């Protein structure tokens, strides 16, 4: 996994979305039709690798993680927690409060992308997807 560096810090929703869009075959979706909840999907398998939302006046990102790394990230940073509203064995929440270096936030997002892209299970096409450019 290559950590893609950008000039902007990951402090807000738009910066996180822009960073996620640098990965191949990614699109933004709002599956709940609630602008607070944005997910980043991989086009080829529709898998979500990042949930982005505001909670307690902070931007949070839920990312998939290898269970072997899950506890490492949770122990390394107080702002990495078992994922809010997700399977806590495979997902972490990252709180963007400035305490986690951008490089590590980007690494966790990249690892999530790699885990979700590696999935061999194909899903049928979505019936309706918001913000998905036509192919």
ChimeraX attribute file (.defattr): number of C-alpha atoms within 10 A of each C-alpha:
attribute: neighborCount
match mode: 1-to-1
recipient: residues
	/A:1	8
	/A:2	9
	/A:3	14
	/A:4	13
	/A:5	13
	/A:6	14
	/A:7	5
	/A:8	11
	/A:9	14
	/A:10	23
	/A:11	15
	/A:12	16
	/A:13	19
	/A:14	11
	/A:15	14
	/A:16	23
	/A:17	19
	/A:18	14
	/A:19	19
	/A:20	23
	/A:21	16
	/A:22	13
	/A:23	14
	/A:24	12
	/A:25	13
	/A:26	20
	/A:27	22
	/A:28	23
	/A:29	19
	/A:30	18
	/A:31	13
	/A:32	11
	/A:33	10
	/A:34	9
	/A:35	11
	/A:36	13
	/A:37	14
	/A:38	21
	/A:39	21
	/A:40	22
	/A:41	24
	/A:42	19
	/A:43	17
	/A:44	13
	/A:45	18
	/A:46	19
	/A:47	20
	/A:48	22
	/A:49	26
	/A:50	27
	/A:51	22
	/A:52	23
	/A:53	20
	/A:54	17
	/A:55	11
	/A:56	7
	/A:57	8
	/A:58	14
	/A:59	19
	/A:60	25
	/A:61	27
	/A:62	27
	/A:63	26
	/A:64	29
	/A:65	25
	/A:66	14
	/A:67	13
	/A:68	10
	/A:69	12
	/A:70	20
	/A:71	16
	/A:72	11
	/A:73	18
	/A:74	16
	/A:75	11
	/A:76	10
	/A:77	14
	/A:78	12
	/A:79	19
	/A:80	24
	/A:81	19
	/A:82	19
	/A:83	19
	/A:84	16
	/A:85	9
	/A:86	15
	/A:87	11
	/A:88	16
	/A:89	15
	/A:90	17
	/A:91	23
	/A:92	28
	/A:93	23
	/A:94	26
	/A:95	24
	/A:96	22
	/A:97	14
	/A:98	11
	/A:99	11
	/A:100	17
	/A:101	13
	/A:102	17
	/A:103	15
	/A:104	12
	/A:105	20
	/A:106	20
	/A:107	17
	/A:108	24
	/A:109	24
	/A:110	24
	/A:111	21
	/A:112	23
	/A:113	26
	/A:114	17
	/A:115	16
	/A:116	21
	/A:117	21
	/A:118	10
	/A:119	10
	/A:120	8
	/A:121	8
	/A:122	10
	/A:123	10
	/A:124	7
	/A:125	11
	/A:126	7
	/A:127	5
	/A:128	8
	/A:129	13
	/A:130	12
	/A:131	10
	/A:132	14
	/A:133	8
	/A:134	4
	/A:135	4
